[in-house]
């Protein structure tokens, strides 16, 4: 899936992946870890059958189960190679497959004004989060992850962004926790607001799609205001997800330039391209040009969600709760401020657009 050169760049593949791959038992050694992450992802899907739990995506449940398993029982040593493989390779495959959930025609339905609102909200929220993180003393990489998760698409954006940000696993888990908590608050709070804020179904769907964190949360919040709001909110959210590709590419170049400048005192090489993001763009184009049958697309969506859940399970299996506690309350305050900003800023733009 990734274009792997003879000497892979760590900003594309990640240091741990290179070390494990060079091990002579790599081909067979990944299976225990793959089985464990797959088992946790399957359990997350099963838990959603419990009333009340279905409001949470299996990705969120998977990272919670993974963290609990690691901190109570401990991740087996023999599973480490497979966990790393899931976190590095399976994740990239899942991000590529996300492209089959989007089409250019869906973006066209949102319209020029809607796309402008979504893009302005995304950029403003990400920059605000980075700025405020610097002001209150949140580490740069963690602030970037919280900003990406809030501004684009929740947990998927956090783990996709980390492929170029390369933060610690505890930072990723903290960022996922932030976007889960505040996205869930929006999911329950937003349905009570359309009448109060004088929003018609179209405006409400655009606002929710431009500001709520996870796709599942947008669907839950918008369909409570009727089918029209639900369908338009989902399309607006999917259009926002499409911004994941340019965001990851931009951050990849920015992060690489920072590393090269720090190492050499000047820029001496071209930053690496996250090739899996180009795969995402190619599949968006394929999905726009070819009509994929409904049952096949539904199966692909389930597979993609499962692979993302397994990736987050792997993240949980490498997360130490003691390190999470050491982060303190400042990242949580940053997540709250970022959530309030994206909600208010996008609402203002929707109102101004009429």
C-alpha positions, 0 to 999 in steps of 0.5 A, spaced: 500 500 500 505 504 501 511 506 496 516 503 501 523 505 498 530 501 500 531 506 506 524 507 509 523 514 512 521 514 519 516 520 518 512 515 513 513 508 516 514 510 523 521 507 527 517 501 530 515 498 524 522 498 521 525 495 527 519 489 527 520 488 520 527 487 520 526 481 525 527 474 521 520 472 524 516 478 522 512 474 517 509 469 522 510 473 529 505 478 527 499 473 528 498 473 535 497 481 535 493 481 529 488 476 533 488 480 539 486 487 536 481 483 531 478 480 537 478 487 541 475 490 535 470 484 534 468 485 542 467 492 540 462 491 535 458 486 539 458 491 545 454 496 540 448 491 541 447 493 548 441 498 548 445 505 550 452 503 547 450 503 540 451 511 540 458 510 541 462 508 535 466 501 535 472 505 534 471 508 541 469 502 544 475 498 541 480 503 544 477 503 551 477 496 551 485 496 549 487 501 554 483 496 560 486 490 557 493 493 557 493 496 564 489 490 567 492 484 564 498 487 560 499 486 553 503 479 551 510 480 549 508 475 543 503 480 541 507 486 540 509 485 533 502 484 531 500 490 535 505 494 531 503 492 525 496 493 526 498 500 528 502 502 522 500 498 516 492 496 518 491 503 519 493 506 513 489 501 509 483 503 513 484 510 511 485 508 504 478 505 504 475 511 507 475 514 500 470 509 498 465 512 502 466 519 499 464 522 492 465 528 488 457 529 487 456 529 495 461 535 495 457 538 490 450 537 494 453 541 499 454 547 495 460 552 494 457 556 500 457 550 504 464 548 502 466 554 504 463 554 511 466 547 512 473 549 510 473 556 514 471 552 520 476 547 519 482 551 518 480 556 524 479 551 529 485 547 527 489 554 528 485 556 534 487 549 538 494 550 536 495 557 538 491 556 545 495 549 546 501 554 546 498 559 550 496 554 556 502 549 555 500 543 552 505 540 548 505 541 540 504 534 538 498 533 543 495 540 541 495 538 533 492 531 535 486 535 539 485 540 533 485 535 528 480 530 531 476 536 533 476 540 526 475 534 521 473 527 523 474 525 531 478 519 532 479 517 525 483 524 524 487 523 530 490 517 528 491 519 521 494 525 523 499 521 528 502 518 522 505 524 520 505 528 527 508 521 530 506 523 538 506 518 543 501 513 544 498 516 550 497 523 546 493 519 541 489 516 547 488 523 550 486 526 544 481 521 542 478 521 549 477 529 548 474 528 541 469 523 544 467 526 550 465 533 547 463 530 540 458 526 545 456 532 548 454 535 542 450 529 540 446 530 545 445 537 546 444 539 538 437 536 537 435 541 542 437 547 539 434 548 532 428 551 534 431 555 539 437 558 534 431 558 528 435 553 524 431 550 518 433 543 517 438 545 511 442 550 516 441 545 522 444 539 518 450 544 515 452 546 522 452 539 525 456 536 519 461 542 520 462 542 527 460 535 531 466 530 531 464 523 529 460 521 523 456 517 527 455 522 532 452 527 526 448 522 524 445 521 531 444 528 532 441 530 525 436 525 524 432 527 530 430 533 527 428 529 521 430 526 515 432 532 511 436 534 516 439 527 517 441 526 510 444 533 509 448 533 515 451 526 513 453 529 506 456 535 510 460 531 514 462 526 509 465 533 505 468 535 511 472 528 512 474 529 505 479 535 508 483 529 511 487 528 505 490 535 504 490 536 512 495 530 513 499 532 507 500 539 509 502 537 516 506 531 513 510 537 510 510 541 515 513 536 520 518 534 516 521 541 515 521 542 522 525 535 523 530 537 518 531 544 520 532 542 527 537 536 525 541 540 520 539 548 521 537 549 514 532 545 509 536 540 505 531 535 502 524 535 500 519 532 505 516 525 504 509 524 502 504 520 506 503 515 500 497 512 503 493 519 503 494 519 495 491 512 495 485 515 499 484 520 494 484 515 488 479 511 491 475 517 492 476 518 484 474 511 483 468 511 487 466 518 484 466 515 477 464 508 478 457 506 481 459 501 487 453 496 488 449 498 495 451 491 498 458 491 496 459 498 499 455 497 505 460 491 506 466 496 505 464 501 510 463 495 515 470 492 513 473 499 514 470 501 521 473 494 523 480 495 521 479 502 524 477 499 530 482 494 530 487 500 529 485 503 535 485 497 539 492 497 538 493 504 540 489 502 547 494 496 547 500 500 547 497 506 552 499 506 559 494 510 564 499 512 568 502 516 563 495 519 561 494 522 568 501 525 568 498 529 562 494 533 567 488 537 566 490 542 561 489 538 554 482 536 557 481 544 557 484 545 550 479 540 548 473 543 551 475 550 548 476 547 541 469 544 542 466 551 544 470 554 538 468 550 533 461 550 535 460 557 535 464 559 529 461 554 525 454 557 527 456 564 526 458 562 519 451 558 517 447 564 520 451 569 516 450 565 510 443 565 511 
